[in-house]
Amino acid sequence: MYGGQYQNRQRYPARGAGMPPPGRQIVLPEPADVGQMIVRGATNFARRHKVITGSYILGILVILLVGSGTKLTYDQRREYNQIMNTIDLQAEYDASNDFWQANEAYRATKGWFSCDGLCQRNKRRMEEAKYRLEQIRKEGEARMSQAKSVAGLFSEGTLGARVAEPNE
């Protein structure tokens, strides 16, 4: 009837779905033993995977000891803030806005398969605006990197915390 693939199929006696075979039972642990089982499993994992466990514990210790960053001295804070204040955010905003406008003008004049003279001019303007924006961003990133090197690797300035002004 079905091409023979179901004809040789053995029929099993109807038991409940998911029931274990006869003679085997599932034994749930006592609620008081669950904690002990978890500790035993974690201990066995730590013994088998020493490098992973050691790295994990070392990471937790670093976060606990230096998590919020070390405090900057007065001179470090002053120099950090002086360098960060030299970053021209307005120039980056203006360059980003110019790029956006040039990109929109290029996309508005670009055809499906061709680009005429107006489109080529808008494309050139867009590429120039993109280049200026990238240069301004590179300069700002270089200054931020310089400021972070003054502060240090695990200082409050490099970990993202706010660095207060020296007179605060």
Accessible surface in RSA format (square Angstrom, percent):
REM  Atomic radii and reference values for relative SASA: ProtOr
REM  Chains: A
REM  Algorithm: Lee & Richards
REM  Probe-radius: 1.40
REM  Slices: 20
REM RES _ NUM      All-atoms   Total-Side   Main-Chain    Non-polar    All polar
REM                ABS   REL    ABS   REL    ABS   REL    ABS   REL    ABS   REL
RES MET A   1   185.02  95.8 118.35  78.3  66.67 158.7  99.10  84.3  85.92 113.8
RES TYR A   2   136.82  63.9 117.35  66.8  19.46  50.6  90.64  68.1  46.18  56.9
RES GLY A   3    80.26  99.0   0.00   N/A  80.26  99.0  45.14 123.9  35.12  78.7
RES GLY A   4    27.60  34.0   0.00   N/A  27.60  34.0  17.06  46.8  10.53  23.6
RES GLN A   5   129.69  72.5  97.43  71.2  32.26  76.8  39.35  83.8  90.34  68.5
RES TYR A   6   111.73  52.2 100.86  57.4  10.87  28.3  61.28  46.1  50.45  62.2
RES GLN A   7   128.83  72.0  94.31  68.9  34.51  82.2  42.12  89.7  86.71  65.8
RES ASN A   8   137.13  94.6 111.52 107.8  25.62  61.7  37.20  89.5  99.93  96.6
RES ARG A   9   143.65  60.3 120.61  61.5  23.04  54.9  48.19  65.9  95.45  57.8
RES GLN A  10   131.91  73.8 117.63  86.0  14.28  34.0  42.32  90.1  89.59  67.9
RES ARG A  11   198.69  83.4 168.97  86.1  29.72  70.8  70.07  95.8 128.62  77.9
RES TYR A  12   173.13  80.8 148.56  84.5  24.57  63.9 111.12  83.5  62.01  76.4
RES PRO A  13   106.91  77.9  88.29  80.5  18.62  67.7 100.48  83.0   6.43  40.0
RES ALA A  14   109.95 101.1  68.75 106.1  41.20  93.7  77.51 109.2  32.44  85.9
RES ARG A  15   132.37  55.6  99.59  50.8  32.77  78.0  50.55  69.1  81.82  49.6
RES GLY A  16    48.09  59.3   0.00   N/A  48.09  59.3  32.95  90.4  15.14  33.9
RES ALA A  17   111.99 103.0  69.78 107.7  42.22  96.0  80.25 113.0  31.74  84.1
RES GLY A  18    82.29 101.5   0.00   N/A  82.29 101.5  44.21 121.3  38.07  85.3
RES MET A  19   114.79  59.4  98.00  64.9  16.78  40.0  66.05  56.2  48.74  64.6
RES PRO A  20    45.13  32.9  31.55  28.8  13.58  49.3  38.09  31.4   7.04  43.7
RES PRO A  21    68.27  49.8  67.47  61.5   0.80   2.9  67.47  55.7   0.80   5.0
RES PRO A  22   114.44  83.4  83.87  76.5  30.57 111.1  95.91  79.2  18.53 115.2
RES GLY A  23    86.16 106.3   0.00   N/A  86.16 106.3  41.62 114.2  44.54  99.8
RES ARG A  24   172.03  72.2 163.78  83.5   8.25  19.6  48.48  66.3 123.55  74.9
RES GLN A  25   159.58  89.2 130.42  95.3  29.16  69.4  37.76  80.4 121.82  92.4
RES ILE A  26   134.98  76.8 105.27  78.4  29.71  71.6 109.01  78.5  25.97  70.5
RES VAL A  27   127.60  84.0  99.76  90.3  27.84  67.1 102.57  89.1  25.04  67.9
RES LEU A  28   144.42  80.4 128.06  91.6  16.36  41.1 128.08  89.9  16.35  44.0
RES PRO A  29    63.12  46.0  40.54  37.0  22.58  82.1  51.04  42.1  12.08  75.1
RES GLU A  30   112.60  64.6 110.82  83.8   1.78   4.2  40.08  77.5  72.52  59.2
RES PRO A  31   117.14  85.4  98.30  89.6  18.84  68.5 102.54  84.7  14.60  90.8
RES ALA A  32    94.13  86.6  59.50  91.8  34.64  78.8  71.14 100.2  23.00  60.9
RES ASP A  33    60.77  42.6  60.77  60.5   0.00   0.0  10.08  23.7  50.69  50.6
RES VAL A  34    64.56  42.5  64.51  58.4   0.06   0.1  64.56  56.1   0.00   0.0
RES GLY A  35    40.12  49.5   0.00   N/A  40.12  49.5  35.76  98.1   4.36   9.8
RES GLN A  36   112.69  63.0 102.11  74.6  10.58  25.2  33.94  72.2  78.76  59.7
RES MET A  37    91.44  47.4  82.60  54.7   8.84  21.1  76.51  65.0  14.93  19.8
RES ILE A  38   116.99  66.6 109.16  81.3   7.82  18.9 115.20  83.0   1.79   4.8
RES VAL A  39    99.54  65.5  97.59  88.4   1.95   4.7  99.48  86.4   0.06   0.2
RES ARG A  40   127.55  53.6 123.06  62.7   4.49  10.7  56.95  77.8  70.60  42.8
RES GLY A  41    38.63  47.6   0.00   N/A  38.63  47.6  32.62  89.5   6.01  13.5
RES ALA A  42    61.55  56.6  48.55  74.9  13.00  29.6  55.67  78.4   5.88  15.6
RES THR A  43    53.20  37.8  48.39  49.1   4.81  11.5  37.15  49.9  16.05  24.3
RES ASN A  44    58.08  40.1  56.67  54.8   1.42   3.4   9.67  23.3  48.41  46.8
RES PHE A  45    87.88  44.0  87.88  54.4   0.00   0.0  87.88  53.3   0.00   0.0
RES ALA A  46    33.34  30.7  29.15  45.0   4.19   9.5  29.53  41.6   3.81  10.1
RES ARG A  47   159.37  66.9 147.54  75.2  11.83  28.2  57.65  78.8 101.73  61.7
RES ARG A  48   162.79  68.4 128.85  65.7  33.94  80.8  71.41  97.6  91.38  55.4
RES HIS A  49    69.57  38.0  64.05  44.5   5.53  14.1  45.99  47.4  23.58  27.4
RES LYS A  50   152.11  74.2 139.66  85.7  12.45  29.6  87.73  79.0  64.38  68.6
RES VAL A  51   125.12  82.3 116.53 105.5   8.59  20.7 122.98 106.9   2.14   5.8
RES ILE A  52   104.47  59.5  99.95  74.5   4.52  10.9 103.12  74.3   1.35   3.7
RES THR A  53    31.04  22.1  28.17  28.6   2.87   6.8  30.55  41.0   0.49   0.7
RES GLY A  54    38.08  47.0   0.00   N/A  38.08  47.0  32.97  90.5   5.11  11.4
RES SER A  55    68.93  58.2  54.74  73.1  14.19  32.7  36.41  77.5  32.52  45.6
RES TYR A  56   147.86  69.0 139.52  79.4   8.34  21.7 104.71  78.7  43.15  53.2
RES ILE A  57    93.14  53.0  92.86  69.2   0.28   0.7  93.14  67.1   0.00   0.0
RES LEU A  58   112.66  62.7 111.34  79.7   1.32   3.3 112.32  78.9   0.34   0.9
RES GLY A  59    30.76  37.9   0.00   N/A  30.76  37.9  30.31  83.2   0.45   1.0
RES ILE A  60    72.26  41.1  71.30  53.1   0.96   2.3  71.84  51.7   0.42   1.1
RES LEU A  61    86.23  48.0  86.23  61.7   0.00   0.0  86.23  60.6   0.00   0.0
RES VAL A  62    59.17  38.9  57.83  52.4   1.33   3.2  58.92  51.2   0.24   0.7
RES ILE A  63   119.90  68.2 115.29  85.9   4.61  11.1 116.83  84.1   3.07   8.3
RES LEU A  64   130.71  72.8 100.59  72.0  30.12  75.7 102.86  72.2  27.85  75.0
RES LEU A  65   144.14  80.3 111.77  80.0  32.37  81.4 113.54  79.7  30.61  82.4
RES VAL A  66    38.12  25.1  32.22  29.2   5.91  14.2  35.84  31.1   2.29   6.2
RES GLY A  67    43.10  53.2   0.00   N/A  43.10  53.2  19.54  53.6  23.56  52.8
RES SER A  68    95.78  80.9  76.51 102.1  19.27  44.4  55.70 118.6  40.08  56.1
RES GLY A  69    12.88  15.9   0.00   N/A  12.88  15.9   0.35   1.0  12.53  28.1
RES THR A  70    74.14  52.7  67.93  68.9   6.21  14.8  61.04  82.0  13.09  19.8
RES LYS A  71   166.37  81.2 143.89  88.3  22.48  53.5  97.60  87.9  68.77  73.3
RES LEU A  72     8.92   5.0   1.47   1.1   7.45  18.7   1.87   1.3   7.05  19.0
RES THR A  73    83.20  59.2  75.67  76.7   7.53  18.0  78.83 105.9   4.37   6.6
RES TYR A  74   127.02  59.3 119.46  68.0   7.55  19.7  85.28  64.1  41.74  51.5
RES ASP A  75    88.28  61.8  86.48  86.1   1.80   4.3  26.52  62.4  61.76  61.6
RES GLN A  76    62.26  34.8  61.09  44.6   1.17   2.8  16.63  35.4  45.63  34.6
RES ARG A  77    47.59  20.0  47.59  24.3   0.00   0.0   0.76   1.0  46.83  28.4
RES ARG A  78    96.73  40.6  96.04  49.0   0.68   1.6  31.70  43.3  65.03  39.4
RES GLU A  79    78.04  44.8  78.04  59.0   0.00   0.0  16.45  31.8  61.59  50.3
RES TYR A  80    17.77   8.3  17.77  10.1   0.00   0.0   6.13   4.6  11.63  14.3
RES ASN A  81    14.78  10.2  14.42  13.9   0.35   0.9   5.07  12.2   9.71   9.4
RES GLN A  82    98.51  55.1  93.04  68.0   5.47  13.0  37.71  80.3  60.81  46.1
RES ILE A  83    20.96  11.9  19.51  14.5   1.45   3.5  20.96  15.1   0.00   0.0
RES MET A  84    57.40  29.7  47.81  31.6   9.59  22.8  47.68  40.5   9.72  12.9
RES ASN A  85   112.95  77.9  82.84  80.1  30.11  72.5  28.73  69.1  84.22  81.4
RES THR A  86    74.53  53.0  58.45  59.3  16.08  38.3  63.97  85.9  10.56  16.0
RES ILE A  87    23.79  13.5  12.05   9.0  11.74  28.3  13.08   9.4  10.71  29.1
RES ASP A  88    83.61  58.6  72.27  71.9  11.34  26.8  31.85  75.0  51.76  51.6
RES LEU A  89   128.21  71.4 121.69  87.1   6.52  16.4 122.01  85.7   6.20  16.7
RES GLN A  90   108.43  60.6 103.78  75.8   4.65  11.1  50.64 107.8  57.78  43.8
RES ALA A  91    30.44  28.0  22.85  35.3   7.59  17.3  29.00  40.8   1.44   3.8
RES GLU A  92    50.17  28.8  50.17  38.0   0.00   0.0  10.98  21.2  39.19  32.0
RES TYR A  93   139.75  65.2 134.60  76.6   5.14  13.4  97.08  73.0  42.67  52.6
RES ASP A  94    64.37  45.1  62.64  62.4   1.72   4.1  24.83  58.4  39.54  39.4
RES ALA A  95     7.77   7.1   3.48   5.4   4.29   9.8   7.10  10.0   0.67   1.8
RES SER A  96    39.44  33.3  38.40  51.2   1.04   2.4   8.14  17.3  31.30  43.8
RES ASN A  97    59.54  41.1  54.63  52.8   4.91  11.8   6.72  16.2  52.82  51.1
RES ASP A  98    63.77  44.7  60.20  59.9   3.57   8.4  10.74  25.3  53.03  52.9
RES PHE A  99    48.38  24.2  48.38  30.0   0.00   0.0  48.38  29.3   0.00   0.0
RES TRP A 100   146.55  58.8 145.28  70.3   1.27   3.0 126.64  67.5  19.91  32.3
RES GLN A 101    98.78  55.2  92.42  67.5   6.36  15.1  27.61  58.8  71.17  54.0
RES ALA A 102    17.02  15.6   9.01  13.9   8.01  18.2  16.58  23.3   0.44   1.2
RES ASN A 103    35.59  24.5  35.59  34.4   0.00   0.0   0.07   0.2  35.53  34.3
RES GLU A 104    72.79  41.8  70.03  53.0   2.75   6.6  18.88  36.5  53.90  44.0
RES ALA A 105    42.58  39.1  33.81  52.2   8.77  19.9  41.94  59.1   0.64   1.7
RES TYR A 106    31.83  14.9  31.83  18.1   0.00   0.0  13.79  10.4  18.04  22.2
RES ARG A 107   157.32  66.1 138.95  70.8  18.36  43.7  31.05  42.4 126.26  76.5
RES ALA A 108    88.37  81.3  46.61  71.9  41.76  95.0  58.27  82.1  30.10  79.7
RES THR A 109    43.78  31.1  22.99  23.3  20.79  49.5  29.81  40.0  13.97  21.1
RES LYS A 110   107.44  52.4  87.72  53.8  19.72  46.9  33.73  30.4  73.71  78.5
RES GLY A 111    31.63  39.0   0.00   N/A  31.63  39.0  27.35  75.1   4.28   9.6
RES TRP A 112   235.35  94.4 202.88  98.2  32.47  76.3 177.90  94.9  57.45  93.2
RES PHE A 113   198.01  99.1 157.75  97.7  40.26 104.8 166.25 100.8  31.76  90.9
RES SER A 114    83.88  70.9  70.99  94.7  12.89  29.7  48.69 103.7  35.18  49.3
RES CYS A 115    40.18  30.4  17.79  19.8  22.39  52.6  18.38  46.6  21.80  23.5
RES ASP A 116    94.43  66.1  79.66  79.3  14.77  34.9  50.00 117.7  44.43  44.3
RES GLY A 117    56.06  69.1   0.00   N/A  56.06  69.1  39.78 109.2  16.28  36.5
RES LEU A 118    86.69  48.3  76.45  54.7  10.24  25.8  80.47  56.5   6.22  16.7
RES CYS A 119     0.00   0.0   0.00   0.0   0.00   0.0   0.00   0.0   0.00   0.0
RES GLN A 120    84.83  47.4  83.03  60.7   1.80   4.3  31.30  66.6  53.53  40.6
RES ARG A 121    96.01  40.3  95.68  48.8   0.33   0.8  27.94  38.2  68.07  41.3
RES ASN A 122    11.62   8.0  10.67  10.3   0.95   2.3   1.02   2.5  10.60  10.2
RES LYS A 123    73.98  36.1  73.98  45.4   0.00   0.0  21.72  19.6  52.26  55.7
RES ARG A 124   129.19  54.2 127.67  65.1   1.52   3.6  52.38  71.6  76.81  46.5
RES ARG A 125   124.94  52.5 121.93  62.2   3.01   7.2  40.15  54.9  84.78  51.4
RES MET A 126    24.40  12.6  24.40  16.2   0.00   0.0  18.19  15.5   6.22   8.2
RES GLU A 127    87.85  50.4  82.02  62.1   5.83  13.9  32.91  63.7  54.94  44.9
RES GLU A 128    88.70  50.9  84.32  63.8   4.39  10.4  35.28  68.2  53.42  43.6
RES ALA A 129     2.87   2.6   2.15   3.3   0.72   1.6   2.66   3.7   0.21   0.6
RES LYS A 130    96.46  47.1  96.46  59.2   0.00   0.0  39.48  35.5  56.97  60.7
RES TYR A 131   133.54  62.3 132.08  75.1   1.46   3.8  95.07  71.4  38.47  47.4
RES ARG A 132   118.35  49.7 116.30  59.3   2.05   4.9  61.59  84.2  56.76  34.4
RES LEU A 133    10.47   5.8  10.47   7.5   0.00   0.0  10.47   7.4   0.00   0.0
RES GLU A 134    75.52  43.4  73.53  55.6   1.99   4.7  28.17  54.5  47.35  38.7
RES GLN A 135    71.24  39.8  67.04  49.0   4.20  10.0  25.16  53.6  46.08  34.9
RES ILE A 136    50.33  28.6  47.46  35.4   2.87   6.9  47.97  34.5   2.36   6.4
RES ARG A 137   103.86  43.6 100.74  51.4   3.12   7.4  29.23  39.9  74.63  45.2
RES LYS A 138   127.91  62.4 122.19  75.0   5.72  13.6  76.99  69.3  50.93  54.2
RES GLU A 139    89.11  51.2  81.87  61.9   7.24  17.2  37.56  72.7  51.55  42.1
RES GLY A 140     7.92   9.8   0.00   N/A   7.92   9.8   7.50  20.6   0.42   0.9
RES GLU A 141   104.60  60.1  99.28  75.1   5.32  12.7  35.55  68.8  69.05  56.4
RES ALA A 142    62.37  57.3  48.62  75.0  13.76  31.3  56.85  80.1   5.52  14.6
RES ARG A 143    74.20  31.2  73.74  37.6   0.46   1.1  12.97  17.7  61.22  37.1
RES MET A 144    71.36  37.0  71.36  47.2   0.00   0.0  45.81  38.9  25.55  33.8
RES SER A 145    70.54  59.6  62.86  83.9   7.68  17.7  29.34  62.5  41.20  57.7
RES GLN A 146   101.25  56.6  94.97  69.4   6.27  14.9  30.00  63.9  71.24  54.0
RES ALA A 147     0.00   0.0   0.00   0.0   0.00   0.0   0.00   0.0   0.00   0.0
RES LYS A 148    87.03  42.5  84.66  51.9   2.37   5.6  34.73  31.3  52.29  55.7
RES SER A 149    85.29  72.1  52.76  70.4  32.52  74.9  50.05 106.6  35.23  49.4
RES VAL A 150    37.06  24.4  20.87  18.9  16.18  39.0  27.91  24.3   9.14  24.8
RES ALA A 151     6.31   5.8   0.00   0.0   6.31  14.4   0.01   0.0   6.30  16.7
RES GLY A 152    29.10  35.9   0.00   N/A  29.10  35.9  29.10  79.9   0.00   0.0
RES LEU A 153   140.95  78.5 123.62  88.4  17.33  43.6 128.24  90.1  12.71  34.2
RES PHE A 154    92.00  46.0  87.70  54.3   4.30  11.2  87.88  53.3   4.12  11.8
RES SER A 155     1.93   1.6   1.41   1.9   0.52   1.2   1.41   3.0   0.52   0.7
RES GLU A 156    17.88  10.3  17.88  13.5   0.00   0.0   1.20   2.3  16.69  13.6
RES GLY A 157     6.66   8.2   0.00   N/A   6.66   8.2   0.08   0.2   6.58  14.7
RES THR A 158    31.66  22.5  10.19  10.3  21.46  51.2  10.19  13.7  21.46  32.4
RES LEU A 159    81.13  45.2  46.84  33.5  34.29  86.2  51.85  36.4  29.28  78.8
RES GLY A 160    69.70  85.9   0.00   N/A  69.70  85.9  37.90 104.0  31.80  71.2
RES ALA A 161    49.41  45.4  31.38  48.4  18.03  41.0  41.59  58.6   7.81  20.7
RES ARG A 162   169.68  71.2 142.42  72.6  27.26  64.9  80.57 110.1  89.11  54.0
RES VAL A 163    18.00  11.8   3.23   2.9  14.78  35.6   3.23   2.8  14.78  40.1
RES ALA A 164    29.07  26.7  27.63  42.6   1.43   3.3  27.63  38.9   1.43   3.8
RES GLU A 165    74.65  42.9  74.14  56.1   0.50   1.2  31.78  61.5  42.86  35.0
RES PRO A 166    34.06  24.8  18.30  16.7  15.76  57.3  18.38  15.2  15.68  97.5
RES ASN A 167   140.98  97.2 101.57  98.2  39.40  94.9  47.54 114.4  93.44  90.3
RES GLU A 168   125.61  72.1  58.93  44.6  66.68 158.8  65.97 127.6  59.64  48.7
END  Absolute sums over single chains surface
CHAIN  1 A    14041.9      11549.5       2492.4       8230.4       5811.5
END  Absolute sums over all chains
TOTAL         14041.9      11549.5       2492.4       8230.4       5811.5
